């Protein structure tokens, strides 16, 4: 395999397979991207989730360059690291599955949204809309059930990742530690995305808490309520619930606006997911090629 132009050229008196004493620029770039992603996860709005997906794409662009470095390829090809690399490949499949789940959830919600918009344009008044609202809400319930399962799988993967032991010393340890950080922040972003698509937790869950728990988490709940205002998907669902309860024709325009906002939000998230999906596949193929060389 030809050496990448980004690879470190050792001096004549240095070992050919050794890392320089200072961090490689690509590794520094990955660290910066990881820190930027962690800093961007303080809020769960459509805008912040969109930024996180963009930042994650940038991170995987850096990972792609990192995996071209001889030092990274040598580390991953070592037999003693085989078990960890296999875990890395398993995790990459999990990420692809989660992206697929998220895309399916967005598509299902988008289709229901468009169908309901079409019905609103064809009908006058709200007669007969109750059944259509129930269909929409039933679809959203199914989406949440699927997302819940994906979130559990992600959490299980994170637990395995945190408990997986490897030698952090030396060149191989540095390479693997870098990739572990990438995995951790990827899982975190995907969790935020799935939670956003699912929407805020229902009021019935809060009602089961004790008074002390409610007081302790009052500030957290208030923050979540603020974030809900900028969750277009959740807003559309909440508006439909209110609409069907009020039974007032004058609210139709508000419903249409919220559904339109939800559709635009879904489209933006889907585009970001598609770009991320391609980068995840590329990283996986690169690792497989390293093992097969």
N, C-alpha and C positions, 0 to 999 in steps of 0.2 A: 504493500500500500504506500503511495507516495506521501511524503511528509506534507502536512498542511502548512501554508505560509504563516499561520498563526502559531505554529509550534515553537517551543523554546529551543534555540540553537545553543548547545553547550559549548563552552570553551574547550580548547584542546586538552587541558589538564583535568577537566571535570569528567565524571562518569557519564556515559552516553544516555543512561536511563534515569538520571537523577533530576529532581526538581530544583530550580534555583532557590536561593535562600529567601528571596522576596516572592510575594504572591503573583501569579500570572495575571495579566490584565483581564483575561476572560473570566477567571475565577472571581476577581474583584467586581466585575460587571454583574456576575450572577449574585454575589452577596448584596450588591446595591439594589438589584431588582427584587430580591427576597425581602429586604428591609422596607422597600417602597410598598410592596404588597401588604406586609404586616401593618404598616402605618395606615393604609387605606381601608382597613377592615373595621374601623371604629363605627361605621354606620352601615345600615342595610337598606339603602334606597336604590331605585332603578339606576340613578346616575352613578352611585358608588359601585354597584355590582358591575355595571358596564365598564367602569374604569378598571376594576379588578380583572376582568376578562382581558382587557387590552394589555394590562401590565403582565398578566400571565403569558400572553402571547409573546411579549418582549422577552420574558424570562426564558421561554423555550427556544427562542431564536438564539439566545446566549448559550443555552444548553447544547444546541446543535453544533455551535462552534467549539464548545468545550469537548464534545465527544469526538471531534476530529483531531484533537491533540494527541500525539503519540503517548504522552504521559497518562492520559485518561484511558486510551485503548489498551495500553500495557497493563494498567491496574485492573481493568474489567476482564481481561483475558487470563489473569492468573488463576490457576486451579484452586488455590486456597480461598478465593473470593467467589467461587462458583455458586455456593449456596445463596450468598447475598444477591448476586446478579440474577439468579432465578427468582428470588423474591421480588426484585426490581421489576422483572418482566411480568410477574403475576399482578403486581400493583398497577402496572401500566394497563393491563387488561381491565382491571377494576375501574380505573379512571375513564377508559373508553366506554365501559358499560354505563357508568354514571352519566357521562355526557349524552349517551344514547337515551337514557331515561329522561334526562332533562329536556332533550329535544322532542321526545315523544309527548311529554307533559305540555310543553309549549304549543306543539302542533294541535293537540287535542283541545286545549283551551282556546287557541286561535280559531279553530273550526267552529266551535260552539259559539264563540263571540261573533264571528261573521254570520253564522246562521241566524242568530238572534237579531242582529242588525238588519238583516234582510227581511225578517218577519216584521220588525217595527216599521220598516219603510212601506211594506205592503198593506198593513192594517191601520185602521182608524180606531182610536180608543185602546182600551186594555182588555177587551173581552177575549177570552181564550188564551191569554198570555200566561196564566198561572201554570199550566202544564209545561209551557216552554221554559219558564223560569225553573221549574222543578227539574227538567231535563238538564239544564245548564248546571244547577247545583249538584245534581247527581254525578255529572261528569267531573266536576271539581272535587267531589268526595273521592272518586276513584283515583284521580290524579294524586291527591294527598296520601292515599293508601300506598300507592306505588312509590312515591317519594319517601315515605316513612321507611319502607323496606330498604331503599337505596342508602338512606342516611345511616341506618343500622349497619349495613355492610361497610360503609365508609369508616364508621367508628371502630368496627372490628379490625379493619385494615390498619387504622392508626394505632390501635393498641398493639398489634403485632409488630408494627414498625418501631414503636418506642421500646419494645422489649427485645428486639433483635440485637444480638451482640456481635460486634466485629472489632477487629484491631484498628484503633484510630491512629496508631502511630505510623510514621512513614508515608511514602507517596501514595500507596494504595488506600490507606486510611483517609488521607486528605481528600482524595477523589470521591470515595464512597460517602464521606461525611457531607460533601458538597451536594451530591445527588440526593441524600436523605433530606437535606434542608429543602430542596426543590420539591420532593414528594410531600413533605409536611405542609408546605404552603399551598400546594396544589389541592390537597385534600381540604384544607381550610376554605379556600375560595369556592370549591365545588359544594361544600356544605352550606355556605352563605347563599349560593345561587339556588340550591334546592329549597332551602328554607324560604327564600323570597318568592319562588314560584308557588310554593305551598300556601303561603300567607300566614298571618299571625295566628297564634293559638286561640282557640275559642274561649268565650267567656265562661263556659261551664267548667273548664279546667281551672280557671282562676278561683271560681266559687268553691272549689273543693279544698282550697288552702285554709290553713288556720289563720286567725286574726293576726297572730305574731308574724307569721310568714308573709302575710300581705303587707304589713307595715314595713318589714325589712326589705321587701322588694317593690315598694311603692315607686321609688325613683326609677327602677328598671322598667316597670309597667308604663310609666309616663313616657319614657324614651321610646318604648315600642309603639305606643299610640301615636307619637309624633312621626315615627318612621312609617307607620301604616298610611299616613296621609300622602306619602310619596311612593307607595306601592300601588301602581296603577292596576295591577291584576286583582289585588285584594279590594281596591276601591270599587271596581266594577262589580265584583261579587256582592259586596256590602250594599251597593246602590240597588242591585236587583232585589235583594232581600227586603230592603225598605220600600221599594217600588211596589212589590206585590202585596205588602202589608197595608200600605196607604191607599192603594186602589185609585190614585188620582192621575188623571190623564195629563195634567200639567207637568208631571215629573218625567214624561217620556223624553223630552229634550235632554234632561240631565242624564238619563240612562244612556242615551245615544252618545253623549259626550264622553262619559266614563268608559263605555265600550270601545270607542275610537281610541282613547288614550291607552287603554289596555292593549289594543291591537298593535299600536305603534311600539309600545314597550316590548311586547313579545317579539316583534320583528327585529328590533335592535339586539335583544338578548340572543335570538336565534343566530343572527349573523356572527356575533362574537363567539358563540359556541362552535359554530361550524369552522371558524378559523382556528380555534383552539384544538378541536378534534383532529384537524389535519396535522398540526404540529406534534400532537401526542403520538399519532401514528408514525410520523417521521422519526421521532426519538426512539420509539420501540424498534423500528426497522434498523436503525443505526446500531443499537445495542446487539440485536440479533446478528447483524453482519460482523460485528467485532468478535462475537463468540464463534462464528463459523469460518473465520479467516484461518 
